[in-house]
Amino acid sequence: MILSDKIVVLKKLSLEDAESYYKIYSHPAIIMSYDESPFLKNETPAQFTERIIRLCEYIFTIRPANQPHLIIGDCALHHWNKQQKSIEIGGSLFPDFWGKGYMKAAFELLIKFSKQQLAVKSIYGSTSASNAKAIRLVQKMGFEKYQLNGPNIIMKKEI
């Protein structure tokens, strides 16, 4: 499955992407936003990628539209609640690509997909309460603070 616009190409994560995908979550600037390591003990890139694919309903690599072979991040839809018509959204980008509109474009594609294909009415996103850049991004997209959950903040958008 591929979703795209003029800014990004979202390509379904596969085991072929394992090495690049693992590098996203091993990057020091990304690790800092997590309370604990995203990796299990002795987990290989392929094992990590396979585990994450199993955990998410939909998970994609983010690639610039003008460089569709370059993986710059990931975005996902997970914890789909069909009865409540809600789903969680999340993602990470290599720091060199922060502030350039890639995550906003990726999230807009996922939100459109959620509404049109999954009949979702509410989108949630969780991040560290100290992750000001992520909070500011989703607030600009219409998300509102929903609740605090320990060190994390949950943002919500009705669609």
DSSP file (Angstrom, degrees, kcal/mol; ACC not computed):
  #  RESIDUE AA STRUCTURE BP1 BP2  ACC     N-H-->O    O-->H-N    N-H-->O    O-->H-N    TCO  KAPPA ALPHA  PHI   PSI    X-CA   Y-CA   Z-CA
    1    1 A M              0   0    0      0, 0.0    11,-2.2     0, 0.0     2,-0.4   0.000 360.0 360.0 360.0 136.5    0.0    0.0    0.0
    2    2 A I  E     -A   11   0A   0      9,-0.2     2,-0.4    58,-0.1     9,-0.2  -0.998 360.0-173.7-132.6 133.0    1.3    3.5   -0.9
    3    3 A L  E     +A   10   0A   0      7,-2.4     7,-4.0    -2,-0.4     2,-0.3  -0.962  21.4 165.0-118.1 141.9   -0.2    6.9    0.0
    4    4 A S  E     +A    9   0A   0     -2,-0.4     2,-0.2     5,-0.2     5,-0.2  -0.994  21.4 171.6-155.3 160.3    1.3   10.0   -1.5
    5    5 A D        -     0   0    0      3,-2.2   101,-0.0    -2,-0.3   100,-0.0  -0.722  61.5 -70.4-144.8-161.7    1.0   13.7   -2.2
    6    6 A K  S    S+     0   0    0     -2,-0.2    60,-0.1     1,-0.2     3,-0.1   0.657 129.7  38.6 -74.1 -14.1    3.4   16.3   -3.6
    7    7 A I  S    S+     0   0    0      1,-0.2    58,-2.6    58,-0.1    59,-0.4   0.839 118.8  19.0-103.4 -44.6    5.5   16.3   -0.4
    8    8 A V  E     - B   0  64A   0     56,-0.3    -3,-2.2    57,-0.2     2,-0.5  -0.888  49.6-147.6-133.1 158.5    5.8   12.7    0.8
    9    9 A V  E     -AB   4  63A   0     54,-2.8    54,-1.8    -2,-0.3     2,-0.6  -0.999  16.7-157.8-119.3 124.8    5.4    9.1   -0.2
   10   10 A L  E     -AB   3  62A   0     -7,-4.0    -7,-2.4    -2,-0.5     2,-0.4  -0.924  13.9-175.0-104.2 117.7    4.1    6.7    2.5
   11   11 A K  E     -AB   2  61A   0     50,-1.8    50,-3.2    -2,-0.6    -9,-0.2  -0.942  34.9-100.7-117.0 132.9    5.1    3.1    1.7
   12   12 A K  E     - B   0  60A   0    -11,-2.2    48,-0.3    -2,-0.4     2,-0.1  -0.232  45.6-108.8 -51.7 129.8    4.0    0.2    3.8
   13   13 A L        +     0   0    0     46,-2.5     2,-0.3     2,-0.0    46,-0.1  -0.383  45.9 176.7 -62.9 135.4    6.8   -0.9    6.1
   14   14 A S    >   -     0   0    0     -3,-0.1     3,-1.8    -2,-0.1     4,-0.1  -0.875  47.1-101.4-134.4 168.6    8.4   -4.2    5.1
   15   15 A L  G >  S+     0   0    0     -2,-0.3     3,-1.6     1,-0.3     4,-0.3   0.756 117.5  69.8 -63.6 -23.3   11.3   -6.3    6.3
   16   16 A E  G 3  S+     0   0    0      1,-0.3     3,-0.3     2,-0.1    -1,-0.3   0.768  98.4  51.5 -61.8 -24.3   13.3   -5.0    3.3
   17   17 A D  G <> S+     0   0    0     -3,-1.8     4,-3.0     1,-0.2     5,-0.3   0.388  78.1 110.0 -91.1   2.4   13.3   -1.7    5.2
   18   18 A A  H <> S+     0   0    0     -3,-1.6     4,-2.7     1,-0.2     5,-0.2   0.848  75.5  47.0 -53.8 -47.2   14.6   -3.2    8.5
   19   19 A E  H  > S+     0   0    0     -3,-0.3     4,-1.6    -4,-0.3    -1,-0.2   0.942 118.0  41.3 -63.3 -47.7   18.1   -1.6    8.5
   20   20 A S  H  > S+     0   0    0     -4,-0.2     4,-1.2     1,-0.2    -2,-0.2   0.905 115.6  51.2 -65.2 -41.4   16.9    1.9    7.6
   21   21 A Y  H >X S+     0   0    0     -4,-3.0     4,-1.2     1,-0.2     3,-0.5   0.913 107.6  52.3 -63.1 -43.8   13.9    1.6   10.0
   22   22 A Y  H 3X S+     0   0    0     -4,-2.7     4,-0.9    -5,-0.3    -1,-0.2   0.867 103.4  59.2 -59.9 -38.0   16.1    0.5   12.9
   23   23 A K  H 3X S+     0   0    0     -4,-1.6     4,-0.7     1,-0.2     3,-0.3   0.832  98.2  59.5 -63.4 -32.4   18.4    3.5   12.3
   24   24 A I  H X< S+     0   0    0     -4,-1.2     3,-1.0    -3,-0.5    -1,-0.2   0.968 110.8  39.8 -58.0 -52.2   15.5    5.9   12.9
   25   25 A Y  H 3< S+     0   0    0     -4,-1.2    -1,-0.2     1,-0.2    -2,-0.2   0.511 112.3  56.6 -81.6  -4.8   14.9    4.5   16.4
   26   26 A S  H 3< S+     0   0    0     -4,-0.9    -1,-0.2    -3,-0.3    -2,-0.2   0.485  78.6 114.2 -96.7  -5.4   18.6    4.2   17.2
   27   27 A H  S XX S-     0   0    0     -3,-1.0     4,-2.7    -4,-0.7     3,-1.0  -0.479  70.7-132.9 -68.6 130.4   19.2    7.9   16.5
   28   28 A P  H 3> S+     0   0    0      0, 0.0     4,-1.7     0, 0.0    -1,-0.1   0.844 104.2  53.3 -54.0 -39.2   20.2    9.8   19.7
   29   29 A A  H 34 S+     0   0    0      1,-0.2     4,-0.3     2,-0.2    -2,-0.1   0.809 113.8  43.1 -68.8 -27.9   17.8   12.6   19.2
   30   30 A I  H X4 S+     0   0    0     -3,-1.0     3,-1.4    -6,-0.2    -1,-0.2   0.875 108.8  56.2 -83.5 -40.6   14.9   10.2   18.8
   31   31 A I  H >< S+     0   0    0     -4,-2.7     3,-2.0     1,-0.3    -2,-0.2   0.857  97.7  65.9 -57.5 -35.1   15.9    8.0   21.7
   32   32 A M  T 3< S+     0   0    0     -4,-1.7    -1,-0.3     1,-0.3    -2,-0.2   0.757  93.2  60.1 -60.5 -24.6   15.8   11.0   23.9
   33   33 A S  T <  S+     0   0    0     -3,-1.4     2,-0.4    -4,-0.3    95,-0.3   0.462  95.3  78.1 -84.9   0.9   12.0   11.3   23.4
   34   34 A Y    <   -     0   0    0     -3,-2.0     3,-0.1    -4,-0.2    93,-0.0  -0.870  69.5-146.1-112.0 144.0   11.4    7.8   24.9
   35   35 A D  S    S+     0   0    0     -2,-0.4     2,-0.3     1,-0.1    -1,-0.1   0.785  89.3  13.9 -73.5 -28.2   11.4    6.8   28.5
   36   36 A E  S    S-     0   0    0     -3,-0.0    -1,-0.1    -5,-0.0    -3,-0.0  -0.923 100.3 -74.5-142.1 166.3   12.8    3.4   27.7
   37   37 A S        -     0   0    0     -2,-0.3   -11,-0.1     1,-0.1    -2,-0.1  -0.330  29.6-141.9 -62.5 139.6   14.5    1.8   24.7
   38   38 A P  S    S+     0   0    0      0, 0.0     2,-0.3     0, 0.0    -1,-0.1   0.631  80.8  82.2 -74.1 -11.5   12.2    0.9   21.8
   39   39 A F  S    S-     0   0    0    -14,-0.1     2,-0.2     1,-0.0    -2,-0.1  -0.706  77.0-130.5 -98.1 143.6   14.2   -2.3   21.3
   40   40 A L    >   -     0   0    0     -2,-0.3     3,-2.1     1,-0.1     8,-0.1  -0.492  53.5 -70.0 -79.1 160.9   13.9   -5.5   23.2
   41   41 A K  T 3  S-     0   0    0      1,-0.3    -1,-0.1    -2,-0.2     0, 0.0  -0.297 118.3  -4.5 -57.0 129.2   17.2   -7.0   24.6
   42   42 A N  T 3  S+     0   0    0      1,-0.2     2,-0.4    -3,-0.1    -1,-0.3   0.680  91.4 162.7  60.8  22.1   19.4   -8.3   21.7
   43   43 A E    <   -     0   0    0     -3,-2.1    -1,-0.2     4,-0.1    -4,-0.0  -0.569  29.4-141.6 -75.9 128.6   16.7   -7.5   19.2
   44   44 A T     >  -     0   0    0     -2,-0.4     4,-2.8     1,-0.1     5,-0.2  -0.379  27.1-104.1 -80.7 164.5   18.0   -7.4   15.6
   45   45 A P  H  > S+     0   0    0      0, 0.0     4,-2.6     0, 0.0     5,-0.2   0.907 123.6  49.0 -55.0 -42.1   16.7   -4.8   13.0
   46   46 A A  H  > S+     0   0    0      2,-0.2     4,-2.5     1,-0.2     5,-0.2   0.914 112.2  47.4 -65.7 -42.2   14.6   -7.5   11.3
   47   47 A Q  H  > S+     0   0    0      2,-0.2     4,-2.4     1,-0.2    -1,-0.2   0.913 113.0  49.0 -65.1 -42.1   13.1   -8.6   14.6
   48   48 A F  H  X S+     0   0    0     -4,-2.8     4,-2.4     2,-0.2     5,-0.2   0.944 113.3  46.7 -60.7 -48.7   12.4   -5.1   15.7
   49   49 A T  H  X S+     0   0    0     -4,-2.6     4,-2.4    -5,-0.2    -2,-0.2   0.914 112.4  49.8 -61.3 -44.5   10.7   -4.3   12.3
   50   50 A E  H  X S+     0   0    0     -4,-2.5     4,-1.8     1,-0.2    -1,-0.2   0.903 110.8  50.0 -61.9 -41.9    8.7   -7.5   12.4
   51   51 A R  H  X S+     0   0    0     -4,-2.4     4,-1.5     1,-0.2    -2,-0.2   0.918 111.8  47.4 -63.4 -44.3    7.5   -6.8   15.9
   52   52 A I  H  X S+     0   0    0     -4,-2.4     4,-1.3     1,-0.2    -2,-0.2   0.891 108.4  54.9 -67.4 -39.3    6.4   -3.2   15.1
   53   53 A I  H  < S+     0   0    0     -4,-2.4     3,-0.4     1,-0.2    -1,-0.2   0.911 108.9  49.3 -58.3 -41.8    4.6   -4.4   11.9
   54   54 A R  H  < S+     0   0    0     -4,-1.8    -1,-0.2     1,-0.2    -2,-0.2   0.828 109.8  51.9 -66.5 -31.8    2.6   -6.8   14.1
   55   55 A L  H  < S+     0   0    0     -4,-1.5    24,-0.4    -5,-0.1     2,-0.4   0.708 102.4  66.6 -79.5 -20.8    1.7   -4.1   16.6
   56   56 A C     <  -     0   0    0     -4,-1.3    22,-0.2    -3,-0.4     3,-0.2  -0.824  64.2-150.1-109.7 138.9    0.3   -1.6   14.1
   57   57 A E  S    S+     0   0    0     20,-0.9     2,-0.4    -2,-0.4    21,-0.2   0.929  96.1   9.6 -64.2 -44.2   -2.8   -1.8   12.0
   58   58 A Y  E    S+ C   0  77A   0     19,-2.3    19,-3.1    -3,-0.1     2,-0.4  -0.985  72.4 173.0-139.7 124.7   -1.0    0.4    9.4
   59   59 A I  E     - C   0  76A   0     -2,-0.4   -46,-2.5    17,-0.2     2,-0.3  -0.998   7.3-179.5-137.7 135.0    2.7    1.4    9.4
   60   60 A F  E     -BC  12  75A   0     15,-3.0    15,-2.0    -2,-0.4     2,-0.3  -0.908  27.6-124.7-130.6 151.8    4.5    3.3    6.7
   61   61 A T  E     -BC  11  74A   0    -50,-3.2   -50,-1.8    -2,-0.3     2,-0.5  -0.740  31.0-131.3 -85.5 148.2    8.0    4.6    5.9
   62   62 A I  E     +BC  10  73A   0     11,-3.0    10,-3.0    -2,-0.3    11,-1.0  -0.895  30.9 174.4-102.6 130.9    8.1    8.3    5.1
   63   63 A R  E     -B    9   0A   0    -54,-1.8   -54,-2.8    -2,-0.5     8,-0.2  -0.994  37.0-106.0-135.5 139.5   10.0    9.2    2.0
   64   64 A P  E >   -B    8   0A   0      0, 0.0     3,-1.5     0, 0.0   -56,-0.3  -0.422  28.5-128.6 -61.8 139.6   10.3   12.6    0.3
   65   65 A A  T 3  S+     0   0    0    -58,-2.6   -57,-0.2     1,-0.3   -58,-0.1   0.830 111.1  50.0 -59.9 -31.4    8.2   12.7   -2.9
   66   66 A N  T 3  S+     0   0    0    -59,-0.4    -1,-0.3     1,-0.3   -58,-0.1   0.503 121.3  34.2 -87.6  -2.5   11.3   13.9   -4.9
   67   67 A Q    X   +     0   0    0     -3,-1.5     3,-2.3     3,-0.1    -1,-0.3  -0.468  69.8 169.7-142.2  66.3   13.5   11.0   -3.4
   68   68 A P  T 3  S+     0   0    0      0, 0.0    -3,-0.1     0, 0.0    -2,-0.1   0.515  74.2  58.3 -66.7  -3.9   11.1    8.1   -3.0
   69   69 A H  T 3  S+     0   0    0     -5,-0.1     2,-0.6     2,-0.0    -6,-0.0   0.511  87.1  90.8 -97.6  -5.9   13.9    5.6   -2.2
   70   70 A L    <   -     0   0    0     -3,-2.3     2,-0.6    -6,-0.2    -3,-0.1  -0.815  67.1-149.8 -96.5 116.9   15.1    7.6    0.8
   71   71 A I        +     0   0    0     -2,-0.6    -8,-0.2    -8,-0.2     3,-0.1  -0.762  25.4 164.9 -86.3 120.1   13.5    6.6    4.1
   72   72 A I        -     0   0    0    -10,-3.0    22,-2.8    -2,-0.6     2,-0.3   0.454  60.9 -35.7-113.4  -5.5   13.4    9.7    6.4
   73   73 A G  E     -CD  62  93A   0    -11,-1.0   -11,-3.0    20,-0.3     2,-0.3  -0.984  56.8-104.8 174.6-169.0   11.0    8.4    9.1
   74   74 A D  E     -CD  61  92A   0     18,-2.6    18,-1.8    -2,-0.3     2,-0.3  -0.959  16.9-169.8-142.1 160.3    7.9    6.4    9.8
   75   75 A C  E     -CD  60  91A   0    -15,-2.0   -15,-3.0    -2,-0.3     2,-0.3  -0.982  13.3-175.4-149.3 152.0    4.3    7.0   10.7
   76   76 A A  E     -CD  59  90A   0     14,-2.7    14,-1.7    -2,-0.3     2,-0.4  -0.971  26.1-143.8-148.9 157.0    1.6    4.6   11.9
   77   77 A L  E     +CD  58  89A   0    -19,-3.1   -19,-2.3    -2,-0.3   -20,-0.9  -0.996  39.4 156.1-118.0 129.1   -2.0    4.0   12.8
   78   78 A H  E     + D   0  88A   0     10,-2.2    10,-3.0    -2,-0.4   -22,-0.1  -0.929  41.8  42.4-148.9 170.3   -2.5    1.7   15.7
   79   79 A H  E     -     0   0A   0    -24,-0.4     2,-0.4    -2,-0.3    -1,-0.2   0.930  69.3-169.0  53.1  51.5   -5.0    0.7   18.5
   80   80 A W  E     -     0   0A   0      7,-0.2     2,-0.7    -3,-0.1     7,-0.2  -0.592   9.5-163.6 -72.7 121.7   -7.9    1.0   16.1
   81   81 A N  E  >> - D   0  86A   0      5,-3.2     5,-1.9    -2,-0.4     4,-1.1  -0.894   5.7-173.8-108.7 100.2  -11.2    0.8   18.1
   82   82 A K  T  45S+     0   0    0     -2,-0.7    -1,-0.2     1,-0.2     5,-0.0   0.853  82.4  52.2 -65.1 -35.8  -13.9    0.1   15.6
   83   83 A Q  T  45S+     0   0    0      1,-0.2    -1,-0.2     2,-0.1    -2,-0.0   0.923 118.3  35.4 -67.8 -43.9  -16.7    0.5   18.1
   84   84 A Q  T  45S-     0   0    0      2,-0.1    -1,-0.2    38,-0.0    -2,-0.2   0.521 105.2-130.0 -86.2  -5.1  -15.6    3.9   19.2
   85   85 A K  T  <5 +     0   0    0     -4,-1.1    36,-3.5     1,-0.2    37,-2.0   0.926  64.0 128.2  55.0  48.8  -14.4    4.8   15.7
   86   86 A S  E   < +De  81 122A   0     -5,-1.9    -5,-3.2    34,-0.2     2,-0.3  -0.916  33.8 178.2-132.4 159.0  -11.0    5.9   17.0
   87   87 A I  E     - e   0 123A   0     35,-1.6    37,-2.5    -2,-0.3     2,-0.3  -0.982  25.8-118.6-154.4 155.3   -7.4    5.2   16.2
   88   88 A E  E     -De  78 124A   0    -10,-3.0   -10,-2.2    -2,-0.3     2,-0.3  -0.765  23.3-159.7 -99.4 147.7   -4.0    6.4   17.4
   89   89 A I  E     +D   77   0A   0     35,-3.0    37,-0.5    -2,-0.3     2,-0.3  -0.923  19.9 151.8-122.9 148.1   -1.5    8.1   15.2
   90   90 A G  E     +D   76   0A   0    -14,-1.7   -14,-2.7    -2,-0.3     2,-0.3  -0.984   7.1 159.8-164.4 170.5    2.3    8.4   15.7
   91   91 A G  E     -D   75   0A   0     -2,-0.3     2,-0.3   -16,-0.3   -16,-0.2  -0.961  21.1-138.6 176.8 168.5    5.6    8.8   13.9
   92   92 A S  E     -D   74   0A   0    -18,-1.8   -18,-2.6    -2,-0.3     2,-0.3  -0.989  11.8-163.9-143.9 149.4    9.2    9.7   14.0
   93   93 A L  E     -D   73   0A   0     -2,-0.3   -20,-0.3   -20,-0.2     5,-0.1  -0.974  34.0-101.4-131.2 146.5   11.5   11.6   11.6
   94   94 A F    >   -     0   0    0    -22,-2.8     3,-2.3    -2,-0.3     4,-0.2  -0.467  42.0-116.7 -58.8 139.4   15.3   11.8   11.4
   95   95 A P  G >  S+     0   0    0      0, 0.0     3,-1.8     0, 0.0    -1,-0.1   0.784 110.7  69.0 -54.5 -31.8   16.2   15.3   12.9
   96   96 A D  G 3  S+     0   0    0      1,-0.3    -2,-0.1   -24,-0.0   -24,-0.0   0.702 103.5  46.3 -59.8 -16.8   17.6   16.6    9.6
   97   97 A F  G X  S+     0   0    0     -3,-2.3     3,-1.0   -25,-0.2     5,-0.5   0.345  84.0 120.3-109.6   4.3   14.0   16.5    8.3
   98   98 A W  T <  S+     0   0    0     -3,-1.8    -4,-0.0     1,-0.2    35,-0.0  -0.382  75.7  18.4 -66.3 147.1   12.3   18.2   11.2
   99   99 A G  T 3  S+     0   0    0      1,-0.1    -1,-0.2    -2,-0.1    -3,-0.0   0.636  95.0 103.2  72.0  15.5   10.4   21.4   10.5
  100  100 A K  S <  S-     0   0    0     -3,-1.0    -2,-0.1     0, 0.0    -1,-0.1   0.290  96.1-103.7-113.9   8.8   10.2   20.9    6.8
  101  101 A G  S  > S+     0   0    0     -4,-0.1     4,-2.1     4,-0.0     5,-0.2   0.439  87.1 117.7  89.2  -0.4    6.6   19.8    6.5
  102  102 A Y  H  > S+     0   0    0     -5,-0.5     4,-2.5     2,-0.2     5,-0.2   0.937  77.9  42.5 -68.3 -46.4    7.2   16.0    6.1
  103  103 A M  H  > S+     0   0    0     -6,-0.3     4,-3.1     2,-0.2     5,-0.2   0.901 113.5  52.9 -69.2 -38.4    5.4   14.8    9.2
  104  104 A K  H  > S+     0   0    0      2,-0.2     4,-2.5     1,-0.2    -1,-0.2   0.942 111.8  46.1 -59.1 -46.9    2.5   17.2    8.7
  105  105 A A  H  X S+     0   0    0     -4,-2.1     4,-2.0     2,-0.2    -2,-0.2   0.909 113.6  49.2 -62.3 -42.6    2.0   15.9    5.2
  106  106 A A  H  X S+     0   0    0     -4,-2.5     4,-2.2     1,-0.2    -2,-0.2   0.935 112.3  47.2 -63.1 -46.9    2.3   12.3    6.4
  107  107 A F  H  X S+     0   0    0     -4,-3.1     4,-2.9     1,-0.2     5,-0.2   0.894 109.1  54.7 -63.3 -39.4   -0.2   12.8    9.2
  108  108 A E  H  X S+     0   0    0     -4,-2.5     4,-2.3    -5,-0.2    -1,-0.2   0.906 109.2  48.2 -61.0 -40.5   -2.6   14.6    6.8
  109  109 A L  H  X S+     0   0    0     -4,-2.0     4,-2.4     2,-0.2    -1,-0.2   0.910 113.0  47.7 -64.8 -42.0   -2.5   11.5    4.5
  110  110 A L  H  X S+     0   0    0     -4,-2.2     4,-2.7     2,-0.2    -2,-0.2   0.891 111.6  50.1 -66.9 -38.8   -3.1    9.1    7.5
  111  111 A I  H  X S+     0   0    0     -4,-2.9     4,-2.3     2,-0.2     5,-0.2   0.927 111.7  47.8 -65.3 -44.4   -6.0   11.2    8.8
  112  112 A K  H  X S+     0   0    0     -4,-2.3     4,-2.7    -5,-0.2     5,-0.3   0.925 113.5  48.2 -60.5 -45.4   -7.6   11.3    5.3
  113  113 A F  H  X>S+     0   0    0     -4,-2.4     4,-3.0     1,-0.2     5,-0.8   0.916 110.7  51.8 -60.3 -44.7   -7.1    7.5    5.0
  114  114 A S  H  X5S+     0   0    0     -4,-2.7     6,-2.1     1,-0.2     4,-0.9   0.901 114.2  42.7 -60.1 -43.1   -8.5    7.0    8.5
  115  115 A K  H  X5S+     0   0    0     -4,-2.3     4,-0.6     4,-0.2    -2,-0.2   0.939 122.8  36.1 -69.8 -47.8  -11.7    9.0    7.8
  116  116 A Q  H  <5S+     0   0    0     -4,-2.7    -2,-0.2    -5,-0.2    -3,-0.2   0.881 130.3  26.1 -77.6 -39.7  -12.3    7.6    4.3
  117  117 A Q  H  <5S+     0   0    0     -4,-3.0    -3,-0.2    -5,-0.3    -2,-0.1   0.759 131.5  31.6 -98.5 -28.0  -11.3    4.0    4.6
  118  118 A L  H  <<S-     0   0    0     -4,-0.9    -3,-0.2    -5,-0.8    -2,-0.1   0.463  93.0-128.1-111.7  -3.8  -11.7    3.2    8.3
  119  119 A A     <  +     0   0    0     -4,-0.6    -4,-0.2    -5,-0.3     2,-0.2   0.818  46.5 171.5  58.1  33.7  -14.7    5.5    9.2
  120  120 A V        -     0   0    0     -6,-2.1   -34,-0.2     1,-0.1    -1,-0.2  -0.492  23.9-178.7 -75.3 142.5  -12.7    6.9   12.1
  121  121 A K        +     0   0    0    -36,-3.5    38,-3.4     1,-0.3     2,-0.4   0.623  68.7  41.9-111.2 -24.9  -14.2    9.9   13.9
  122  122 A S  E     -eF  86 158A   0    -37,-2.0   -35,-1.6    36,-0.2     2,-0.4  -0.989  60.8-164.7-131.6 134.9  -11.4   10.5   16.5
  123  123 A I  E     -eF  87 157A   0     34,-2.9    34,-2.4    -2,-0.4     2,-0.3  -0.968  10.4-166.5-116.9 131.9   -7.6   10.4   16.2
  124  124 A Y  E     -eF  88 156A   0    -37,-2.5   -35,-3.0    -2,-0.4     2,-0.3  -0.868   5.2-173.0-115.0 150.8   -5.4   10.3   19.2
  125  125 A G  E     - F   0 155A   0     30,-2.2    30,-3.5    -2,-0.3     2,-0.4  -0.989   6.4-158.9-142.5 136.6   -1.7   10.9   19.5
  126  126 A S  E     + F   0 154A   0    -37,-0.5     2,-0.3    -2,-0.3    28,-0.2  -0.942  21.8 152.1-117.9 135.8    0.6   10.4   22.5
  127  127 A T  E     - F   0 153A   0     26,-2.0    26,-3.1    -2,-0.4     2,-0.1  -0.953  52.9 -72.4-149.8 167.6    3.9   12.0   23.1
  128  128 A S  E >   - F   0 152A   0     -2,-0.3     3,-2.2   -95,-0.3    24,-0.3  -0.418  41.4-127.3 -60.7 136.9    6.2   13.0   25.9
  129  129 A A  T 3  S+     0   0    0     22,-2.8    -1,-0.2     1,-0.3    23,-0.1   0.706 111.4  56.9 -60.9 -18.5    4.8   16.1   27.6
  130  130 A S  T 3  S+     0   0    0     21,-0.3     2,-1.9     1,-0.1    -1,-0.3   0.458  76.7 100.4 -91.0  -1.4    8.2   17.7   27.0
  131  131 A N    <>  +     0   0    0     -3,-2.2     4,-2.2     1,-0.2     3,-0.2  -0.525  45.5 168.3 -85.3  74.0    8.1   17.1   23.3
  132  132 A A  H  >  +     0   0    0     -2,-1.9     4,-2.7     1,-0.2    -1,-0.2   0.834  69.5  55.8 -59.7 -37.3    7.1   20.7   22.4
  133  133 A K  H  > S+     0   0    0     -3,-0.2     4,-2.3     2,-0.2    -1,-0.2   0.927 110.1  44.5 -64.4 -44.3    7.8   20.4   18.7
  134  134 A A  H  > S+     0   0    0     -3,-0.2     4,-2.3     2,-0.2     5,-0.2   0.913 114.6  49.3 -66.2 -42.1    5.4   17.4   18.3
  135  135 A I  H  X S+     0   0    0     -4,-2.2     4,-2.2     1,-0.2    -2,-0.2   0.930 111.7  48.6 -63.0 -45.0    2.8   19.1   20.4
  136  136 A R  H  X S+     0   0    0     -4,-2.7     4,-2.1    -5,-0.2    -1,-0.2   0.906 110.0  53.2 -62.1 -42.1    3.0   22.3   18.4
  137  137 A L  H  X S+     0   0    0     -4,-2.3     4,-0.9     1,-0.2    -2,-0.2   0.956 112.8  41.4 -58.1 -52.6    2.8   20.4   15.1
  138  138 A V  H  <>S+     0   0    0     -4,-2.3     5,-2.8     1,-0.2    -1,-0.2   0.826 110.7  57.1 -72.1 -28.8   -0.4   18.5   16.0
  139  139 A Q  H ><5S+     0   0    0     -4,-2.2     3,-1.7    -5,-0.2    -1,-0.2   0.916 104.5  52.8 -63.7 -40.5   -2.0   21.6   17.6
  140  140 A K  H 3<5S+     0   0    0     -4,-2.1    -1,-0.2     1,-0.3    -2,-0.2   0.773 106.8  54.8 -62.4 -24.9   -1.5   23.4   14.3
  141  141 A M  T 3<5S-     0   0    0     -4,-0.9    -1,-0.3    -5,-0.2    -2,-0.2   0.396 130.4 -94.5 -89.7   2.1   -3.3   20.5   12.7
  142  142 A G  T < 5S+     0   0    0     -3,-1.7    16,-0.3     1,-0.3    -3,-0.2   0.502  77.1 141.3 100.1   4.5   -6.3   20.9   15.0
  143  143 A F      < -     0   0    0     -5,-2.8    -1,-0.3    14,-0.1     2,-0.3  -0.523  33.9-156.4 -75.9 148.7   -5.4   18.4   17.8
  144  144 A E  E     -G  156   0A   0     12,-2.9    12,-2.7    -2,-0.2     2,-0.2  -0.903  29.5 -91.7-123.4 154.4   -6.3   19.5   21.3
  145  145 A K  E     +G  155   0A   0     -2,-0.3    10,-0.2    10,-0.2     3,-0.1  -0.480  45.7 172.7 -64.2 129.0   -4.9   18.4   24.7
  146  146 A Y  E     -     0   0A   0      8,-3.0     2,-0.3     1,-0.4     9,-0.2   0.820  52.8 -30.8-108.0 -51.4   -7.0   15.5   25.8
  147  147 A Q  E     -G  154   0A   0      7,-1.5     7,-3.4     2,-0.0     2,-0.4  -0.985  50.2-111.4-165.2 159.7   -5.3   14.2   29.0
  148  148 A L  E     -G  153   0A   0     -2,-0.3     2,-0.3     5,-0.2     5,-0.2  -0.794  23.7-172.2 -93.8 141.2   -2.0   13.6   30.8
  149  149 A N  E >   -G  152   0A   0      3,-3.2     3,-1.8    -2,-0.4    -2,-0.0  -0.774  60.0 -66.5-135.2  87.3   -0.9   10.0   31.1
  150  150 A G  T 3  S-     0   0    0     -2,-0.3    -1,-0.2     1,-0.3   -21,-0.0  -0.516 119.2 -11.9  64.3-128.7    2.2    9.9   33.4
  151  151 A P  T 3  S+     0   0    0      0, 0.0   -22,-2.8     0, 0.0   -21,-0.3   0.484 127.3  83.2 -80.4  -0.8    5.0   11.7   31.6
  152  152 A N  E <   -FG 128 149A   0     -3,-1.8    -3,-3.2   -24,-0.3     2,-0.4  -0.673  65.4-145.6-105.4 156.5    3.0   11.7   28.3
  153  153 A I  E     -FG 127 148A   0    -26,-3.1   -26,-2.0    -2,-0.3     2,-0.5  -0.962  11.7-145.0-117.1 138.2    0.3   13.9   26.9
  154  154 A I  E     -FG 126 147A   0     -7,-3.4    -8,-3.0    -2,-0.4    -7,-1.5  -0.910  14.1-162.8-105.6 126.6   -2.5   12.6   24.8
  155  155 A M  E     -FG 125 145A   0    -30,-3.5   -30,-2.2    -2,-0.5     2,-0.4  -0.770   5.9-161.7-105.4 151.6   -3.7   14.8   22.0
  156  156 A K  E     -FG 124 144A   0    -12,-2.7   -12,-2.9    -2,-0.3     2,-0.4  -0.991  11.5-174.0-139.5 143.4   -7.1   14.3   20.2
  157  157 A K  E     -F  123   0A   0    -34,-2.4   -34,-2.9    -2,-0.4     2,-0.4  -0.995  17.2-143.9-136.3 130.3   -8.7   15.5   17.0
  158  158 A E  E      F  122   0A   0     -2,-0.4   -36,-0.2   -16,-0.3   -37,-0.1  -0.778 360.0 360.0 -87.9 135.0  -12.2   14.9   15.9
  159  159 A I              0   0    0    -38,-3.4   -37,-0.2    -2,-0.4    -1,-0.1   0.381 360.0 360.0-124.4 360.0  -12.5   14.3   12.1
